[in-house]
Amino acid sequence: MDYQKFKGEFDQSGLSQKKYAALKGISPCMVSYYLRKGRQTNEKSKEGVFSKLEIVSTISKNIIIRTTRGLEIEIPL
């Protein structure tokens, strides 16, 4: 079951969970379950996603880390 696809189709339908369940021929409890799983799957897909970091080597006594979004972290040694 592709929970995210189910959630997307439900959201586009504009129907209540009860009416959508009747349309799909499943129980309202299953609609609720599938929607919950769709939200969880979406949240999990966002976890563990790292942005690229650039570690810049310098002669100074600092470590400078620049992210792709422009954040710069300078750590003195």
Order of alpha helices (4+ residues) and beta strands (2+ residues): alpha-alpha-alpha-beta-beta-beta
